[in-house]
Amino acid sequence: MRANFFTHPALSTRAQQAFTLVEVLIALAILAIALSAAVRAASVAVDSAHESKLRTLATWIAQDRIALANAQVMTSARLPPVGASNDSQTSAGIDFGIQISVGDTPNPAFRKLDVRVLRPSDSQALVIMTTYLVAVPHVSNASNVSNGLRAAP
């Protein structure tokens, strides 16, 4: 009786212990897909962190410009003229463009201030902040105001 090649006991145990080429290729394909998904997730996380950094810096720049405009109005008691201006500022080594526009309001004691901080080397706005400036007249005779108040007994 002739022995069947595939049913020989020594060959069948050895064949069960090894991987076939198809199994190795399938395992490599699965590994490649998993690794490419991990690399893509890391890339998205890096892009998101960079975008968050840009927006944070742009927010700080806009808040600084608004605070500066408020301080100028408070010290001079004069509103800025209506119009638009462009500027730039470097923060954390990144150059941002800034567009500031001052507009009229129905009340002449108020002005609308729009601050747009632009993406580096682009005209797309990262942050747009709007505030209203008000001219408050200075109290010229502050000693009379304090003299009118009495201390509680």
Backbone as numpy.savetxt, mean C-alpha at the origin, in Angstrom:
# Nx Ny Nz CAx CAy CAz Cx Cy Cz
7.64 -79.23 -17.76 6.80 -78.08 -17.76 7.70 -76.85 -17.76
7.29 -75.97 -18.56 8.07 -74.77 -18.73 7.59 -73.70 -17.75
8.51 -73.01 -17.12 8.14 -71.99 -16.13 7.76 -70.69 -16.84
6.71 -70.07 -16.38 6.26 -68.79 -16.92 7.17 -67.70 -16.34
7.63 -66.81 -17.19 8.56 -65.77 -16.78 7.94 -64.85 -15.73
6.66 -64.51 -15.86 6.01 -63.56 -14.96 5.57 -64.18 -13.65
5.52 -65.45 -13.56 5.08 -66.08 -12.32 6.23 -66.71 -11.55
7.41 -66.51 -12.05 8.56 -67.05 -11.34 8.70 -66.34 -10.01
8.82 -67.06 -8.89 8.83 -66.44 -7.56 9.97 -65.45 -7.36
11.13 -65.68 -7.86 12.26 -64.79 -7.64 12.07 -63.49 -8.41
11.52 -63.55 -9.59 11.30 -62.35 -10.39 10.13 -61.53 -9.88
9.10 -62.17 -9.42 7.92 -61.42 -8.99 8.20 -60.60 -7.74
8.98 -61.08 -6.80 9.28 -60.28 -5.60 10.22 -59.14 -5.93
11.16 -59.36 -6.84 12.08 -58.30 -7.23 11.33 -57.22 -7.99
10.39 -57.57 -8.83 9.61 -56.60 -9.59 8.70 -55.79 -8.68
8.23 -56.36 -7.62 7.35 -55.63 -6.70 8.14 -54.63 -5.87
9.42 -54.83 -5.70 10.22 -53.94 -4.88 10.65 -52.68 -5.62
10.72 -52.68 -6.91 11.21 -51.56 -7.70 10.05 -50.73 -8.26
10.35 -49.45 -8.59 9.37 -48.57 -9.23 9.52 -48.69 -10.73
8.43 -48.55 -11.42 8.49 -48.54 -12.88 8.75 -47.12 -13.34
9.13 -46.98 -14.56 9.41 -45.67 -15.13 8.16 -44.79 -15.13
7.01 -45.37 -15.39 5.76 -44.62 -15.40 5.46 -44.07 -14.01
5.67 -44.88 -12.99 5.42 -44.42 -11.62 6.36 -43.28 -11.24
7.60 -43.36 -11.65 8.56 -42.29 -11.37 8.16 -41.01 -12.10
7.75 -41.12 -13.35 7.33 -39.94 -14.10 6.09 -39.29 -13.50
5.14 -40.10 -13.07 3.93 -39.56 -12.43 4.29 -38.85 -11.13
5.17 -39.45 -10.35 5.59 -38.82 -9.09 6.30 -37.50 -9.36
7.16 -37.45 -10.38 7.84 -36.20 -10.72 6.87 -35.14 -11.22
5.86 -35.53 -11.97 4.85 -34.58 -12.45 4.08 -33.98 -11.28
3.69 -34.82 -10.34 2.97 -34.32 -9.15 3.86 -33.39 -8.35
5.12 -33.73 -8.19 6.06 -32.89 -7.45 6.26 -31.55 -8.17
6.36 -31.58 -9.49 6.53 -30.34 -10.25 5.32 -29.43 -10.11
4.14 -29.98 -10.14 2.93 -29.18 -9.98 2.86 -28.57 -8.58
3.20 -29.36 -7.58 3.17 -28.84 -6.19 4.21 -27.75 -6.00
5.40 -27.92 -6.54 6.45 -26.91 -6.39 6.11 -25.64 -7.17
5.51 -25.77 -8.34 5.14 -24.57 -9.09 4.03 -23.80 -8.37
3.13 -24.50 -7.71 2.09 -23.82 -6.92 2.71 -23.10 -5.73
3.69 -23.70 -5.10 4.36 -23.07 -3.96 5.14 -21.83 -4.40
5.82 -21.91 -5.54 6.56 -20.76 -6.05 5.59 -19.64 -6.42
4.48 -19.95 -7.01 3.48 -18.93 -7.37 2.92 -18.27 -6.11
2.65 -19.06 -5.09 2.13 -18.49 -3.83 3.17 -17.56 -3.20
4.42 -17.94 -3.24 5.47 -17.08 -2.69 5.60 -15.79 -3.50
5.47 -15.89 -4.81 5.54 -14.71 -5.66 4.39 -13.75 -5.38
3.20 -14.27 -5.20 2.04 -13.44 -4.87 2.23 -12.77 -3.51
2.79 -13.49 -2.56 3.03 -12.92 -1.23 4.05 -11.78 -1.29
5.10 -11.95 -2.09 6.10 -10.89 -2.24 5.49 -9.67 -2.92
4.71 -9.88 -3.97 4.05 -8.76 -4.65 3.09 -8.04 -3.72
2.37 -8.78 -2.92 1.43 -8.18 -1.97 2.16 -7.37 -0.90
3.27 -7.87 -0.42 4.05 -7.14 0.58 4.60 -5.85 -0.01
5.07 -5.90 -1.26 5.59 -4.70 -1.91 4.48 -3.67 -2.12
3.32 -4.12 -2.56 2.18 -3.22 -2.75 1.76 -2.59 -1.43
1.76 -3.37 -0.37 1.41 -2.85 0.95 2.42 -1.80 1.41
3.69 -2.04 1.15 4.73 -1.07 1.50 4.51 0.24 0.74
4.24 0.14 -0.57 4.01 1.34 -1.37 2.80 2.13 -0.86
1.71 1.43 -0.56 0.50 2.12 -0.08 0.72 2.75 1.30
1.47 2.08 2.16 1.76 2.65 3.48 2.58 3.92 3.35
3.64 3.86 2.55 4.47 5.05 2.35 3.67 6.18 1.70
2.84 5.85 0.72 2.01 6.86 0.06 1.02 7.48 1.04
0.46 6.69 1.92 -0.47 7.22 2.93 0.24 8.19 3.86
1.44 7.83 4.28 2.21 8.72 5.15 2.53 10.04 4.45
2.89 9.96 3.18 3.21 11.18 2.42 1.97 12.06 2.31
0.82 11.48 1.99 -0.42 12.26 1.88 -0.79 12.89 3.21
-0.67 12.12 4.30 -0.98 12.67 5.62 -0.02 13.80 5.99
1.25 13.67 5.63 2.21 14.74 5.89 1.85 16.01 5.13
1.46 15.87 3.87 1.10 17.04 3.07 -0.15 17.72 3.62
-1.11 16.94 4.08 -2.32 17.51 4.67 -1.99 18.22 5.98
-1.14 17.61 6.80 -0.74 18.24 8.06 0.03 19.53 7.79
0.88 19.53 6.77 1.63 20.73 6.41 0.68 21.85 5.96
-0.31 21.51 5.16 -1.28 22.52 4.70 -2.08 23.06 5.89
-2.50 22.19 6.80 -3.22 22.64 7.99 -2.35 23.56 8.84
-1.09 23.20 9.01 -0.18 24.03 9.81 0.02 25.40 9.17
0.14 25.44 7.86 0.31 26.73 7.17 -0.93 27.61 7.32
-2.10 27.00 7.25 -3.34 27.77 7.43 -3.45 28.26 8.88
-3.11 27.40 9.82 -3.22 27.79 11.23 -2.24 28.90 11.61
-1.03 28.88 11.04 -0.05 29.90 11.40 -0.28 31.21 10.67
-0.83 31.16 9.45 -1.01 32.38 8.69 -2.45 32.89 8.69
-3.41 32.04 9.07 -4.84 32.35 9.05 -5.31 32.69 7.64
-4.57 32.20 6.62 -4.94 32.41 5.22 -5.05 31.06 4.53
-6.04 30.96 3.68 -6.23 29.73 2.91 -5.32 29.73 1.69
-4.89 28.56 1.24 -4.06 28.52 0.04 -4.88 28.91 -1.19
-4.22 29.41 -2.22 -4.97 29.80 -3.43 -5.52 28.57 -4.16
-6.61 28.80 -4.87 -7.22 27.72 -5.65 -6.29 27.40 -6.82
-6.08 26.10 -7.06 -5.23 25.69 -8.17 -4.67 24.30 -7.94
-3.78 23.91 -8.82 -3.18 22.58 -8.74 -1.67 22.70 -8.83
-0.98 21.75 -8.21 0.47 21.72 -8.29 0.94 20.27 -8.28
2.12 20.08 -8.85 2.75 18.77 -8.88 4.06 18.83 -8.12
4.39 17.75 -7.47 5.62 17.69 -6.68 6.08 16.24 -6.67
7.20 15.99 -6.08 7.67 14.62 -5.88 8.34 14.53 -4.52
8.40 13.33 -4.02 9.03 13.10 -2.72 9.61 11.70 -2.72
10.78 11.58 -2.11 11.42 10.28 -1.96 11.21 9.81 -0.53
10.71 8.61 -0.41 10.49 8.00 0.90 10.98 6.56 0.83
11.85 6.19 1.75 12.43 4.85 1.80 13.10 4.49 0.48
13.72 5.49 -0.15 14.42 5.25 -1.40 13.53 5.10 -2.62
12.24 5.40 -2.49 11.29 5.26 -3.59 10.76 6.65 -3.93
10.78 7.01 -5.22 10.30 8.32 -5.66 8.81 8.26 -5.97
8.04 9.08 -5.28 6.60 9.17 -5.48 6.27 10.51 -6.11
5.31 10.52 -7.02 4.78 11.77 -7.54 3.61 12.21 -6.68
3.44 13.53 -6.56 2.37 14.08 -5.73 1.62 15.13 -6.54
0.30 15.02 -6.56 -0.55 16.02 -7.19 -1.44 16.61 -6.10
-1.37 17.92 -5.95 -2.17 18.61 -4.93 -3.09 19.58 -5.66
-4.37 19.51 -5.35 -5.31 20.46 -5.94 -6.13 21.09 -4.82
-6.26 22.40 -4.91 -7.04 23.17 -3.94 -8.24 23.72 -4.69
-9.43 23.47 -4.14 -10.66 23.91 -4.79 -11.51 24.76 -3.88
-12.38 25.54 -4.49 -13.33 26.37 -3.74 -14.45 25.52 -3.17
-15.11 26.06 -2.16 -16.31 25.46 -1.60 -17.37 26.55 -1.55
-18.62 26.20 -1.33 -19.66 27.24 -1.22 -19.39 28.23 -0.07
-18.74 27.78 0.96 -18.40 28.66 2.07 -17.01 29.24 1.81
-16.86 30.56 1.73 -15.55 31.13 1.40 -14.49 30.93 2.49
-14.88 30.51 3.68 -13.91 30.27 4.74 -13.30 28.87 4.65
-13.75 28.06 3.70 -13.27 26.70 3.54 -12.65 26.51 2.15
-11.67 25.63 2.07 -11.11 25.18 0.80 -11.00 23.66 0.84
-11.23 23.06 -0.31 -11.10 21.61 -0.43 -9.68 21.30 -0.92
-9.02 20.39 -0.21 -7.65 20.00 -0.56 -7.63 18.52 -0.92
-7.22 18.22 -2.15 -7.07 16.84 -2.61 -5.58 16.56 -2.78
-5.13 15.46 -2.19 -3.74 15.04 -2.32 -3.74 13.65 -2.95
-3.07 13.55 -4.09 -2.94 12.26 -4.79 -1.46 11.90 -4.79
-1.15 10.73 -4.27 0.23 10.23 -4.30 0.28 9.15 -5.37
1.18 9.35 -6.32 1.25 8.49 -7.50 2.28 7.38 -7.34
2.00 6.30 -8.01 2.90 5.15 -8.07 4.24 5.60 -8.68
5.36 5.04 -8.22 6.65 5.42 -8.81 6.67 5.18 -10.32
7.13 6.18 -11.03 7.24 6.15 -12.50 5.93 5.72 -13.18
4.82 6.23 -12.66 3.51 5.91 -13.23 2.56 7.04 -12.86
1.45 7.15 -13.56 0.48 8.19 -13.25 -0.72 7.64 -12.48
-0.66 6.39 -12.09 -1.76 5.78 -11.33 -1.62 6.16 -9.85
-2.73 6.60 -9.25 -2.71 7.03 -7.86 -2.72 5.82 -6.92
-1.80 5.85 -5.96 -1.81 4.85 -4.90 -2.78 5.24 -3.80
-2.77 6.53 -3.47 -3.60 7.05 -2.38 -4.19 8.39 -2.82
-5.47 8.58 -2.52 -6.13 9.86 -2.73 -6.76 10.25 -1.41
-6.34 11.39 -0.87 -6.92 11.88 0.39 -7.50 13.26 0.15
-8.64 13.48 0.76 -9.32 14.77 0.66 -9.56 15.31 2.05
-9.34 16.59 2.21 -9.63 17.25 3.48 -10.14 18.65 3.17
-10.66 19.29 4.18 -11.15 20.66 4.04 -10.37 21.53 5.00
-9.87 22.63 4.47 -9.11 23.59 5.27 -10.03 24.75 5.63
-9.88 25.24 6.83 -10.68 26.36 7.30 -9.75 27.41 7.89
-10.02 28.66 7.53 -9.23 29.78 8.05 -9.88 30.25 9.34
-9.18 30.07 10.42 -9.66 30.52 11.73 -8.87 31.77 12.09
-9.58 32.88 12.33 -8.85 34.11 12.68 -8.15 33.96 14.02
-6.99 34.58 14.12 -6.24 34.55 15.37 -6.95 35.38 16.42
-6.86 34.95 17.67 -7.39 35.74 18.78 -6.31 36.73 19.14
-6.56 38.02 18.86 -5.51 39.02 19.01 -5.34 39.47 20.45
-6.38 39.35 21.25 -6.27 39.83 22.63 -6.53 38.66 23.58
-5.59 37.74 23.65 -5.76 36.53 24.45 -5.79 36.83 25.94
-5.17 37.92 26.39 -5.18 38.22 27.83 -6.59 38.59 28.29
-7.37 39.27 27.47 -8.74 39.60 27.85 -9.60 38.35 27.95
-9.34 37.36 27.14 -10.11 36.13 27.19 -9.81 35.40 28.49
-8.53 35.34 28.87 -8.19 34.62 30.11 -8.63 35.40 31.34
-8.67 36.73 31.29 -9.10 37.52 32.44 -10.60 37.36 32.69
-11.34 37.03 31.67 -12.78 36.87 31.82 -13.16 35.59 32.54
-12.23 34.67 32.70 -12.49 33.41 33.39 -12.08 33.53 34.83
-12.89 32.97 35.73 -12.57 33.00 37.15 -12.29 31.59 37.63
-11.41 31.47 38.54 -11.12 30.18 39.14 -12.27 29.79 40.06
-12.53 28.52 40.12 -13.60 28.02 41.00 -13.16 28.16 42.45
-14.11 28.55 43.37 -13.72 28.73 44.78 -13.35 27.42 45.45
